[in-house]
């Protein structure tokens, strides 16, 4: 069954001192387009993550968001420069003595002075982080794939229903087509008898004109090709491979054959049925825009 290009998946995995969450949202797109947003600490892993996501998709736009949550201060280290704090303290005491001020400088004031305290990120083990990120990403992609498969199944059922409707219209047109030629012959004969009055009607000429009309309005080949295209649509739907582009081509060809039937036939009933087929094809075309 085909897959939809729309879906959402989320995966979470904990590492030593941190937790990674991966969210993947996919929408329809003509090609495969993957956008990754990750914390700066994980920037060197973006290409690996993009390759992992691409492995599960043939088409579609995917937004992948990675969230890093720290467990306490495990990913931070505090660096204190006591010599700088002492220098600040001496300078403050000298200034106080010079201007005649008294009082002690508290530790909070010293810690707030520039460069006395700095918080630095602990270098991450890339391979260890990737193992956590990979597990979270695979969980997200599995959930995304399940949603895409479920929606694709619903789309496939709808496509089959609509092609069955078209098959019924094709059967009605096939039954109507021979009657159209006979009705043309009858109208031509009646018109000539009305015009010529008592003059004998040339039956051979009427038969010839009816044959020419029947040949020009013959839609047998178009109906055969329409049935063939519908059979191919059903075959493609049953396969596990990406089907969107092949379905787009088949629907385009079905439009072409339907237009030819409409241009060849001068019959009102057939024209109405052609309009119905086009309506169903347009609905199918809209649906397959979201099939991978």
PLY file of the C-alpha trace (Angstrom):
ply
format ascii 1.0
element vertex 292
property float x
property float y
property float z
element edge 291
property int vertex1
property int vertex2
end_header
0.00 0.00 0.00
1.25 3.54 -0.66
2.26 5.88 2.14
1.10 9.40 2.77
3.67 12.18 2.94
1.98 13.69 6.00
2.79 12.52 9.50
4.31 13.17 12.90
6.64 11.16 15.10
8.41 11.71 18.43
11.19 9.83 20.14
13.05 10.33 23.44
16.19 8.73 24.79
18.24 9.47 27.94
22.02 9.57 28.12
24.51 10.19 30.95
23.37 13.54 32.31
21.09 14.53 29.44
17.97 13.58 27.49
17.42 13.99 23.75
14.01 14.36 22.15
13.52 14.16 18.39
10.34 15.34 16.68
9.72 14.77 12.97
6.90 16.43 11.02
6.44 15.62 7.35
4.31 17.25 4.64
3.93 16.70 0.92
6.72 17.84 -1.40
7.69 17.05 -4.96
11.11 15.82 -3.84
12.77 14.75 -0.59
13.57 17.78 1.54
14.90 17.44 5.10
15.37 20.34 7.48
17.16 19.70 10.79
17.10 22.05 13.77
19.40 20.98 16.61
21.26 22.64 19.51
24.64 24.06 18.66
26.34 21.36 20.76
25.00 18.74 18.33
25.73 20.53 15.06
28.38 18.03 13.99
25.80 15.23 14.19
23.28 16.91 11.87
24.55 15.19 8.72
24.29 11.76 10.34
20.78 12.55 11.53
19.76 13.82 8.08
21.05 10.61 6.49
19.11 8.49 8.99
15.88 10.38 8.25
16.46 10.18 4.50
16.76 6.41 4.73
13.08 6.14 5.64
11.67 8.55 3.07
11.41 8.69 -0.70
9.58 12.01 -0.96
8.25 14.73 1.31
9.37 17.73 3.32
10.44 16.81 6.85
11.17 19.18 9.73
13.32 17.45 12.35
13.69 19.19 15.70
16.15 18.00 18.37
15.77 19.14 21.97
18.55 18.70 24.52
17.58 18.61 28.19
20.29 18.60 30.84
20.02 16.63 34.04
21.22 19.13 36.64
24.75 20.47 36.02
26.09 17.36 34.34
26.87 19.17 31.10
28.26 22.34 32.71
31.42 23.14 34.62
32.04 26.23 36.76
35.46 27.88 36.46
36.45 30.30 39.27
39.48 32.60 39.06
40.45 33.31 42.72
43.49 35.38 41.77
41.28 37.75 39.81
38.82 37.94 42.71
41.72 38.78 45.07
42.88 41.51 42.70
39.35 42.96 42.59
39.20 42.80 46.41
42.54 44.59 46.89
41.64 47.25 44.39
38.29 47.79 46.11
39.93 48.08 49.56
42.56 50.53 48.26
39.83 52.63 46.66
37.77 52.57 49.87
40.76 53.71 51.95
41.59 56.50 49.52
38.07 57.97 49.48
37.46 57.35 53.17
34.82 54.65 52.93
34.39 51.67 55.19
32.72 48.29 54.82
33.47 44.85 53.52
32.92 43.54 50.00
30.63 40.51 50.09
31.25 37.28 48.22
28.14 37.88 46.07
29.61 41.15 44.81
32.94 39.49 44.00
31.29 36.61 42.13
29.30 39.09 40.03
32.41 40.91 38.81
33.48 40.27 35.19
35.42 37.05 34.48
35.60 35.93 38.12
33.18 33.07 37.42
32.53 31.45 34.04
30.27 28.53 33.16
31.55 26.26 30.42
29.97 23.35 28.61
31.51 19.96 29.21
32.82 18.55 25.90
30.45 15.82 24.75
31.54 12.39 23.61
30.28 12.52 20.02
29.90 8.77 19.61
28.10 8.38 22.92
25.75 11.25 22.11
25.09 9.84 18.64
23.98 6.51 20.11
21.39 8.34 22.20
20.36 10.61 19.33
20.11 7.69 16.92
17.77 5.77 19.23
15.52 8.80 19.72
15.51 9.51 15.97
14.65 5.92 15.06
11.77 5.97 17.53
10.50 9.21 15.99
10.82 7.89 12.44
9.04 4.66 13.37
6.10 6.66 14.74
6.18 8.93 11.70
6.20 5.94 9.36
3.26 4.33 11.17
1.18 7.50 10.78
2.15 7.87 7.12
1.25 4.23 6.48
-2.15 4.57 8.18
-3.04 7.67 6.19
-1.69 6.08 3.02
-3.99 3.11 3.57
-6.98 5.47 3.84
-5.90 7.28 0.66
-5.57 3.98 -1.18
-9.09 2.92 -0.22
-10.43 6.25 -1.46
-8.55 5.91 -4.77
-9.93 2.41 -5.32
-13.46 3.65 -4.59
-13.15 6.51 -7.07
-11.64 4.36 -9.82
-14.52 1.92 -9.36
-16.86 4.84 -9.95
-14.98 5.66 -13.13
-15.19 2.03 -14.27
-18.96 2.16 -13.91
-19.06 5.33 -16.03
-16.84 3.69 -18.65
-19.24 0.74 -18.81
-22.16 3.11 -19.33
-20.31 4.98 -22.08
-19.42 1.67 -23.77
-23.07 0.71 -23.79
-24.15 4.09 -25.08
-21.57 4.48 -27.89
-23.13 2.00 -30.41
-26.56 3.54 -29.85
-25.20 6.99 -30.74
-24.22 5.84 -34.24
-27.64 4.27 -34.81
-29.38 7.40 -33.59
-27.29 9.51 -35.98
-28.31 7.30 -38.89
-31.98 7.54 -37.91
-31.81 11.33 -37.59
-30.02 11.65 -40.92
-32.59 9.45 -42.66
-35.51 11.38 -41.14
-33.97 14.73 -42.06
-33.34 13.73 -45.68
-36.87 12.38 -46.08
-38.20 15.63 -44.69
-36.12 17.72 -47.09
-36.52 15.57 -50.19
-40.22 14.90 -49.63
-41.28 12.57 -52.47
-37.79 12.08 -53.90
-36.39 8.60 -53.11
-33.65 8.57 -50.41
-30.28 7.06 -51.34
-29.90 4.39 -48.66
-26.32 3.73 -49.73
-25.39 7.35 -49.16
-27.03 7.31 -45.74
-25.11 4.17 -44.81
-21.88 5.78 -45.99
-22.45 8.96 -43.98
-23.37 6.90 -40.92
-20.20 4.85 -41.32
-18.06 8.01 -41.58
-19.69 9.43 -38.47
-19.24 6.17 -36.59
-15.55 6.08 -37.54
-14.91 9.68 -36.47
-16.74 9.25 -33.19
-15.31 5.81 -32.38
-13.99 5.84 -28.81
-13.21 2.14 -28.41
-9.45 2.65 -28.15
-9.81 5.40 -25.58
-12.12 3.26 -23.44
-9.69 0.33 -23.63
-6.79 2.55 -22.57
-8.84 4.03 -19.72
-9.56 0.55 -18.40
-5.87 -0.33 -18.73
-4.82 2.75 -16.79
-7.28 1.95 -14.00
-5.90 -1.59 -13.80
-2.41 -0.13 -13.50
-3.55 2.21 -10.74
-4.83 -0.77 -8.76
-1.58 -2.64 -9.39
0.56 0.29 -8.24
-1.53 0.72 -5.10
-0.94 -2.91 -4.11
2.85 -2.53 -4.29
5.01 -1.50 -1.34
7.18 0.87 -3.37
6.64 4.66 -3.51
3.71 5.20 -5.86
3.02 8.93 -6.02
4.80 9.81 -9.24
3.52 6.78 -11.14
-0.01 7.55 -10.01
0.42 11.16 -11.14
1.44 9.95 -14.60
-1.46 7.50 -14.85
-4.01 10.13 -13.83
-2.54 12.50 -16.40
-3.00 9.84 -19.09
-6.55 9.15 -17.92
-7.31 12.85 -18.26
-5.95 12.75 -21.79
-8.11 9.80 -22.83
-11.19 11.32 -21.21
-10.67 14.59 -23.05
-10.40 12.70 -26.33
-13.66 10.88 -25.63
-15.34 14.20 -24.93
-14.03 15.78 -28.13
-15.01 12.81 -30.31
-18.48 12.29 -28.97
-21.30 14.65 -29.89
-23.74 12.86 -27.61
-25.16 14.74 -24.63
-25.36 11.69 -22.36
-21.76 10.72 -23.02
-20.69 14.33 -22.50
-22.34 14.32 -19.07
-20.56 11.10 -18.15
-17.23 12.55 -19.35
-17.77 15.46 -16.97
-18.39 13.00 -14.13
-15.18 11.12 -14.95
-13.22 14.37 -14.98
-14.68 15.27 -11.61
-13.54 11.96 -10.11
-10.11 12.31 -11.73
-9.67 15.75 -10.23
-10.46 14.38 -6.77
-7.99 11.56 -7.37
-5.35 14.05 -8.53
-5.77 16.03 -5.31
-5.43 12.88 -3.20
-2.29 11.57 -4.87
-0.51 14.90 -4.26
-0.04 13.59 -0.73
1.13 10.09 -1.66
4.83 9.32 -1.39
0 1
1 2
2 3
3 4
4 5
5 6
6 7
7 8
8 9
9 10
10 11
11 12
12 13
13 14
14 15
15 16
16 17
17 18
18 19
19 20
20 21
21 22
22 23
23 24
24 25
25 26
26 27
27 28
28 29
29 30
30 31
31 32
32 33
33 34
34 35
35 36
36 37
37 38
38 39
39 40
40 41
41 42
42 43
43 44
44 45
45 46
46 47
47 48
48 49
49 50
50 51
51 52
52 53
53 54
54 55
55 56
56 57
57 58
58 59
59 60
60 61
61 62
62 63
63 64
64 65
65 66
66 67
67 68
68 69
69 70
70 71
71 72
72 73
73 74
74 75
75 76
76 77
77 78
78 79
79 80
80 81
81 82
82 83
83 84
84 85
85 86
86 87
87 88
88 89
89 90
90 91
91 92
92 93
93 94
94 95
95 96
96 97
97 98
98 99
99 100
100 101
101 102
102 103
103 104
104 105
105 106
106 107
107 108
108 109
109 110
110 111
111 112
112 113
113 114
114 115
115 116
116 117
117 118
118 119
119 120
120 121
121 122
122 123
123 124
124 125
125 126
126 127
127 128
128 129
129 130
130 131
131 132
132 133
133 134
134 135
135 136
136 137
137 138
138 139
139 140
140 141
141 142
142 143
143 144
144 145
145 146
146 147
147 148
148 149
149 150
150 151
151 152
152 153
153 154
154 155
155 156
156 157
157 158
158 159
159 160
160 161
161 162
162 163
163 164
164 165
165 166
166 167
167 168
168 169
169 170
170 171
171 172
172 173
173 174
174 175
175 176
176 177
177 178
178 179
179 180
180 181
181 182
182 183
183 184
184 185
185 186
186 187
187 188
188 189
189 190
190 191
191 192
192 193
193 194
194 195
195 196
196 197
197 198
198 199
199 200
200 201
201 202
202 203
203 204
204 205
205 206
206 207
207 208
208 209
209 210
210 211
211 212
212 213
213 214
214 215
215 216
216 217
217 218
218 219
219 220
220 221
221 222
222 223
223 224
224 225
225 226
226 227
227 228
228 229
229 230
230 231
231 232
232 233
233 234
234 235
235 236
236 237
237 238
238 239
239 240
240 241
241 242
242 243
243 244
244 245
245 246
246 247
247 248
248 249
249 250
250 251
251 252
252 253
253 254
254 255
255 256
256 257
257 258
258 259
259 260
260 261
261 262
262 263
263 264
264 265
265 266
266 267
267 268
268 269
269 270
270 271
271 272
272 273
273 274
274 275
275 276
276 277
277 278
278 279
279 280
280 281
281 282
282 283
283 284
284 285
285 286
286 287
287 288
288 289
289 290
290 291
